Amino acid sequence: MSTNRVATLDPLSQLVKEAVIAALDESGRPLSQRLLTTAQTAEYLGISEDSVRNLHAAGTLRKVKIVGVKLMFDVKDLDKLIEENK
């Protein structure tokens, strides 16, 4: 009987594994944490919110366009900005 239970868990385990992988981006970060608000972006970069807005206004930092949402920034763009300014 325990063999049957293991056999039925294998497909379920595979589905759970696939769901977890689908919920992460290639860096292992949950997709829900990929987009940051202005305040979160400022904290991530170690600068003020005004500096984030200035970087955006200057075209250095692109926002993600989501209808009805405040400025949102992609962590990938932030990481790229950091790499380019080392």
C-alpha positions in Angstrom: 0.0 0.0 0.0 2.8 2.4 0.7 4.1 1.8 -2.8 0.8 3.1 -4.3 1.0 6.2 -2.1 4.5 7.0 -3.3 3.4 6.5 -6.9 0.5 8.9 -6.5 2.8 11.5 -4.9 5.3 11.5 -7.7 3.0 13.3 -10.2 1.9 15.7 -7.5 5.5 16.4 -6.5 6.3 17.1 -10.2 3.4 19.6 -10.4 4.5 21.4 -7.3 8.1 21.6 -8.6 6.9 23.0 -11.9 4.7 25.6 -10.2 7.6 26.7 -8.0 9.9 27.0 -11.0 7.3 29.0 -12.9 6.9 31.4 -10.0 10.6 32.3 -10.0 12.5 34.3 -12.5 15.9 33.1 -13.7 17.7 34.8 -10.7 15.5 32.7 -8.3 13.6 35.8 -7.2 9.8 35.4 -6.9 8.1 37.2 -9.8 6.0 39.1 -7.3 9.2 40.8 -6.1 10.5 41.6 -9.6 8.6 45.0 -9.8 9.4 47.6 -7.2 7.7 50.8 -6.2 9.6 54.1 -6.1 10.3 53.7 -2.4 11.4 50.1 -2.8 13.6 51.1 -5.8 15.2 53.9 -3.7 16.0 51.4 -0.9 17.3 48.8 -3.4 19.7 51.4 -4.9 20.5 53.2 -1.7 19.3 56.5 -2.9 16.4 58.9 -2.2 13.0 58.6 -3.9 13.6 62.0 -5.5 16.8 60.6 -7.0 14.8 57.7 -8.4 12.3 60.1 -10.0 15.2 62.2 -11.4 16.8 59.1 -12.9 13.4 58.2 -14.5 12.9 61.8 -15.7 16.4 61.8 -17.3 15.6 58.5 -19.1 18.3 56.6 -17.2 15.7 54.4 -15.4 12.7 53.1 -17.3 9.4 52.4 -15.6 7.2 49.5 -16.2 3.8 50.5 -17.6 0.9 48.9 -15.7 -2.4 50.6 -16.0 -3.6 52.2 -12.8 -0.4 51.6 -10.9 2.2 54.1 -9.7 5.7 54.1 -11.1 7.1 50.6 -11.0 10.6 49.5 -11.8 12.0 46.2 -12.9 14.7 44.7 -10.7 16.5 43.5 -13.8 16.8 47.2 -15.0 18.1 48.2 -11.6 20.7 45.4 -11.7 21.7 46.5 -15.2 22.1 50.1 -14.0 24.3 49.0 -11.1 26.5 46.8 -13.4 26.9 49.7 -15.9 28.0 52.1 -13.2 30.7 50.0 -11.5 
